[in-house]
Amino acid sequence: MSEQVIDQVGEYYDDIGELVELVGGNLHVGYWESDEDDTPFLAAMQRLTTEVGALLALRKGEQVLDVGCGVGEPAVRLAQRHAVTITGITVSHWQVAESARRVVAAGLRGRVTTRYADAAAQPFPDGVFDAALAFDSLPSAQDKTRWLREIHRVLRPGGRLVFTEYPHTAELTAADREVLTANTIAHPPATLDESVALAESAGFRVTAALDWSERVRRTYDEFLTTLAEQRPTLAEEYGSDRVTMFSTAITTMFSLCRDKIGYHVIACEKPA
Ligand SMILES: C[S@@+](CC[C@H](N)C(=O)[O-])C[C@H]1O[C@@H](n2cnc3c(N)ncnc32)[C@H](O)[C@@H]1O
């Protein structure tokens, strides 16, 4: 990825900054089994971490890479559940600092570490990780195959990867694409086969390809409702101009996602 694009993505997440508190540090969608499932919003986001984490089939003592780790919330939750060591990478300096704070608060110093690094040019030797996760981060990649080849390189033979994708489920207009680009989403796939082909093009063998579009779709309305409810408190804490800017941008983006964006989960492995 060009340095300019990395900086833009990093700044996007630096700017959101403390507003991640609104979603309990979860910069990903939520998971509901069906329309009848009344799991509250924050719990639904934690649940997706559990569901995605389960597909990684983590084993005691494993070294795990979290590509695009946000503020480390998923890594902290996974480390609490599984006796593994997790290294997260992000291109947001703010997230690196916030992640370190959360890791210490969770008593996981040494088990979860976050550093600033580009997924497309990773600072790790070959074959050092047993498993990798790219949880709602690959949609930001300009060159997805390059990210996946890098992940393939740093995994040991037999290592596993789970990644998620934001496919489009309806035709996107030029204006829609502009909104997605402004929110760091580049090149959404059209079909599950396309997401599978992406993994295969980087040398992975796909073990599960899941379309969870309808299981996550409620996220966008739930988020906008939560934002409206908490707006006065957020404005007091972060300033009303900042909250208005955030709210306007995210309402446009999430209305589009609700109507036209789905969710793929791909589990794969590097052949031994
Ligand atoms: C939507 S957030 C997901 C965060 C986290 N996985 C979660 O579920 O809460 C996308 C993350 O990808 C990271 N990211 C985007 N482009 C990246 C790149 N080139 N290299 C490393 N991380 C990147 C962002 O900094 C951010 O942390």
The ligand as an ORCA input file, in Angstrom:
! r2SCAN-3c Opt
* xyz 0 1
  C     -12.541     -1.781     11.094
  S     -11.054     -1.751     12.044
  C     -11.109     -3.376     12.752
  C     -10.346     -3.431     14.053
  C     -10.382     -4.747     14.813
  N     -10.015     -5.877     13.994
  C     -11.721     -4.972     15.440
  O     -12.399     -5.932     15.011
  O     -12.085     -4.237     16.368
  C      -9.792     -1.909     10.793
  C      -8.382     -1.976     11.345
  O      -7.490     -2.271     10.260
  C      -6.329     -1.482     10.415
  N      -5.640     -1.337      9.124
  C      -6.111     -0.754      7.998
  N      -5.164     -0.747      7.053
  C      -4.066     -1.367      7.586
  C      -2.770     -1.697      7.103
  N      -2.365     -1.374      5.868
  N      -1.941     -2.356      7.914
  C      -2.299     -2.686      9.191
  N      -3.512     -2.403      9.706
  C      -4.378     -1.750      8.918
  C      -6.841     -0.177     10.975
  O      -5.790      0.586     11.546
  C      -7.859     -0.706     11.995
  O      -7.201     -1.037     13.186
*
